[in-house]
């Protein structure tokens, strides 16, 4: 597997969708001085997408 290939069992559309959701979550908390919960949000998005 090279760096541009998704992990086994995960297609490129799933990767793209997860990345968009993660970026949106980060953008939503960008205005905060201390973006509490962003790591949990990102973990939740990734877990949701790969199920």
N, C-alpha and C positions, 0 to 999 in steps of 0.2 A: 504494500500500500504506500503510495506516495502522498505528499501533503495535500494534494488537491482532490483525492478520492475520499468519499464519505466512508465511515466505518461500515463493516459488513452488516447487511440487513437494514441499512438506512439509506433511502434514496435521496437524490439531490434536491427534489422538491421539498422534502421534509427538512433538510438542512436549511434551505432558503427561507422557509416559513418560520423556523425556529429563530434564525438570525434576525428576521424582520421583527418578530415579537420581542426578542431580547433588546434590540435597538430601540423599539418603542418604549419598553419599560425603562430603559436608561434615560431616554429623552423626557419621559414623564417625571423623572426624579432629578433631572439636571438642575433645576432651579433651587434645590435644597442644599443647604450648607453641608449637611451630613445625611446622605440618602439612605436612611434606615430601611432595612429589609430588601435592598436591591439584590443581594446574593440569594436570598430565599426566593425572590421573584424569578430570578434567572434559573435557579435549580428547578423550580416548579414548571417553568416553561419547557425546559429540556426534558424533564420526566414526562410531561404531558405529550410532547411531540414524538417521543420514541416508543410509547406504549402501543 
